[in-house]
Amino acid sequence: MYTLMYNITQIKMILYIGFIIEHIYYVLQRNFYVFIFLYMFLCPESIIIGMHNNTVPPQVMHTPGGRNGAIMENYQITRWCAQFIRQQVQEGDLCIDATMGNGNDTLLLSQLCGETGRVLAFDIQNKALKSTEERLHKHDTPHNYKLILDSHTNLENYAEPGSVSCIVFNFGYLPGGSHELCTKPDSSLCALTQALTLLQKGGLLSLCIYSGGDSGFEERDAILSWLKQLDPHSFLVIKSEYYNRPNHPPIPVLVIKL
Ligand SMILES: C[S@@+](CC[C@H](N)C(=O)[O-])C[C@H]1O[C@@H](n2cnc3c(N)ncnc32)[C@H](O)[C@@H]1O
């Protein structure tokens, strides 16, 4: 009875649609894996992330402005050390930047110790003094600093023993300058020894140690051996490590005078 309600054209349409559905089903079934494969290329990130068994999309890790980009910047060696320097330095403190370079650490120390504090910054290159002066000027820092064109092997001529809150060493060469004029093992150890004498009790020595490439390994090894033999009753030495980073990553070290 019911079929009587359909005319020929409608029956043709139903057959035609049925044919198309069956054909699509056949194609889908035969090419199931091809579709899955194509989908993975075109699909949202979430599927790819699932495959990598990693909650962080790889591209985000390299996006400078992205959340992870910011995290990676914060864990860069100088920023890592800066966190501890910030905790240490108080308004009115005397601080030393033993390797002034372009003045990033001098700027930080100057801002932290304020109008009533004092920063002595050392470098053997005039270029470093100029660059630092410009940086400090640009940031309108308090006039609490002295930029000294002298080797850090003469640190003890500029401050009293036990008077300094924080001393920063960022070894290596001036970024954008001659690689020949880098810090050297003997002079570095001489300066570090003096630095320990100048530090007050509870004072902090912050070290950024580089190796490989132009820096080689001699200075790194000399500094690490020197640190190892420091009297544990007088100094606490904390050495951090970029444990899974290849190619001789830099080594941040903190020394606290007990
Ligand atoms: C890696 S850079 C320092 C970077 C600096 N902290 C900054 O924020 O730009 C090392 C600096 O140490 C300086 N230097 C090398 N030997 C030195 C010495 N005996 N006394 C003082 N500075 C020295 C170099 O000229 C260079 O500018």
The ligand as an SDF file (V2000), in Angstrom:
LIG
                    3D

 27 29  0  0  0  0  0  0  0  0999 V2000
   81.4130   37.4720   28.8760 C   0  0  0  0  0  0  0  0  0  0  0  0
   81.9750   39.1050   29.0160 S   0  0  0  0  0  0  0  0  0  0  0  0
   81.0450   39.7400   30.3260 C   0  0  0  0  0  0  0  0  0  0  0  0
   79.6320   40.0600   29.9430 C   0  0  0  0  0  0  0  0  0  0  0  0
   78.9880   41.0290   30.8960 C   0  0  0  0  0  0  0  0  0  0  0  0
   78.7450   40.4680   32.1830 N   0  0  0  0  0  0  0  0  0  0  0  0
   77.7180   41.6060   30.3090 C   0  0  0  0  0  0  0  0  0  0  0  0
   76.7250   41.7030   30.9880 O   0  0  0  0  0  0  0  0  0  0  0  0
   77.7270   41.9790   29.1380 O   0  0  0  0  0  0  0  0  0  0  0  0
   83.5640   38.8890   29.7630 C   0  0  0  0  0  0  0  0  0  0  0  0
   84.2890   40.2150   29.9320 C   0  0  0  0  0  0  0  0  0  0  0  0
   85.4220   39.9910   30.7670 O   0  0  0  0  0  0  0  0  0  0  0  0
   86.4130   40.8830   30.3800 C   0  0  0  0  0  0  0  0  0  0  0  0
   87.7260   40.4760   30.9020 N   0  0  0  0  0  0  0  0  0  0  0  0
   88.6080   39.5850   30.3830 C   0  0  0  0  0  0  0  0  0  0  0  0
   89.6700   39.5010   31.1770 N   0  0  0  0  0  0  0  0  0  0  0  0
   89.4800   40.3630   32.2030 C   0  0  0  0  0  0  0  0  0  0  0  0
   90.2400   40.7280   33.3520 C   0  0  0  0  0  0  0  0  0  0  0  0
   91.4380   40.1670   33.5860 N   0  0  0  0  0  0  0  0  0  0  0  0
   89.7370   41.6490   34.1920 N   0  0  0  0  0  0  0  0  0  0  0  0
   88.5230   42.1920   33.9700 C   0  0  0  0  0  0  0  0  0  0  0  0
   87.7500   41.8990   32.9140 N   0  0  0  0  0  0  0  0  0  0  0  0
   88.2360   40.9820   32.0310 C   0  0  0  0  0  0  0  0  0  0  0  0
   86.3330   40.8650   28.8640 C   0  0  0  0  0  0  0  0  0  0  0  0
   86.9410   42.0130   28.3180 O   0  0  0  0  0  0  0  0  0  0  0  0
   84.8180   40.8090   28.6340 C   0  0  0  0  0  0  0  0  0  0  0  0
   84.2980   42.0830   28.4260 O   0  0  0  0  0  0  0  0  0  0  0  0
  1  2  1  0
  2  3  1  0
  2 10  1  0
  3  4  1  0
  4  5  1  0
  5  6  1  0
  5  7  1  0
  7  8  2  0
  7  9  1  0
 10 11  1  0
 11 12  1  0
 11 26  1  0
 12 13  1  0
 13 14  1  0
 13 24  1  0
 14 15  1  0
 14 23  1  0
 15 16  2  0
 16 17  1  0
 17 18  1  0
 17 23  2  0
 18 19  1  0
 18 20  2  0
 20 21  1  0
 21 22  2  0
 22 23  1  0
 24 25  1  0
 24 26  1  0
 26 27  1  0
M  CHG  2   2   1   9  -1
M  END
$$$$
